[in-house]
Amino acid sequence: MDPRIVSLIAANQLGAIALDTSVLDAQQRNLEGGLLRRVEQFHRSDRVRLLMPDVVQRELLAHLARDATEARSGFARAVRMADRAQVLSRDALDQLRIIEPQMAAPESAAETRLAGWLARTGTEVLDVAARVDMRTLFDRYFSAQAPFAESGKKKHEFPDAAALLALEHWADEHETAVLVVSTDPDWQRFCAVHPRLVCTNSLSGALAAFQDENAQFVARQLAEALVAGTVPGLMATLIADGHTFANGIDVRLDARSAFDFKWAHLVLVDGIRWPATNGLLEEFEAVDHGNGKVVVRLKGTLLTRIMMVFTFMAGTGAGDLVFPVGNKTLELDEAIPFAVLVTLDAGVTNRVDFHDIEFLPTTHSIVLGEIEPDRDEPRDVRGWDDSFS
């Protein structure tokens, strides 16, 4: 937790918080859950506003529309595959085909989601055109002042520059500090030279700074109990839900081969490790409180086995025709860092009573380098793609 942010809040000198697109994307634009749902607490605040420059709003809207487009395409593809594989009855397929035309248009779905989140968080959308002086914008551009860089594609930084100048204008207008949450180095450079724009790269850390002493006490109590092993019910729930969560992790593969290949994977959870020092969890923080509940973010490590199967193909030289050349199977032991939100009773007691858990979006990279088919007799891997997905 950044002590500067805490001191500004304590002195009532921090009047707003703003999120960059990079932070929204890192949360996979999960507006209805996770940490982005916890941003709704600022709607209950009479001291702190949530700000969003309209250029950030438009960028987020475009990303949400892209998500909706991909979801529609994925649904249509799944129906086609089910038909081809004949895994559903004709009646079931007909019902699915009825659903597809009823899906909202991607742009409409995106607008509905964003409008709902803006309303729930009480966000004030800033009119950038009314707040940004174009002369100032171009002066920064030609002198390579933040967020413009000395090299690279400067034109792509114009929306960032306009958004930051709008936040700067709002902060000066209201004579208060604005907490800017961003992982973008150019945003951080800009904020570093403006006394009223305070930047942090951690959304959970930003939320933690606004929690009261009781919420922080409950969070610490949970962190101690996990290390001591006195919350078996919570651990059992985390393990059980972890199996489903693990197969939703965005696994990114770095591998190359002389052949074309496709791959599938299955993640099996063997346990959870909680990094601790002196009997206390190393990473924990309260991120929301209210209505007799406290929401705590915990950081741990999933101990997993990842089963991977690769199917290799080679071209025939006749158009798009390919033929299989072999398979490869791997079993990897992987420790995957993760974060989870745990909702607890806010009462100060000796018991830790939890009500809900929610795993946060996670990515994990696997580097294999050069791969090739197994030289021994390949295993029968037919159907692995379907069972792993």
Buried (B, 14 or more C-beta within 10 A) or exposed (E): BBEBBBEBBEEEEBBBBBBBBBBBBBBBBBBEBBBBBBBBBBEEEEEBBBBBBBBBBBBBBEBBBEBBBEEBEEBBEEBEEBBEEEEBEEEEBEEBEEEEEEBEEBBEBBBEBBEEBBEBBBBEEBEBEEBBEEEBBEEBBEEEBBBBBEEEEBEEBBBBBBBBBBBBBBBEEEEBBBBBBBBBEBBBBBBEEBEBBBBBBBBBBBBBBBBEEBBBBBBBBBBBBBBEEEBEEBBEBBBEBBEEBBBEBEBEBEBEBEBEBEBBBBBEBEEBEBEBEEEBBEBBBBBBBEEEBBBBBBBBBBBBEBBBBBBBBEEEEEEEEBEEBBBBEBEEEBEBBBBBBBBBBBEEEEEBEBEEBBBBBBEBEBEBEEBBBBEEEBEEBEEBBEEBE
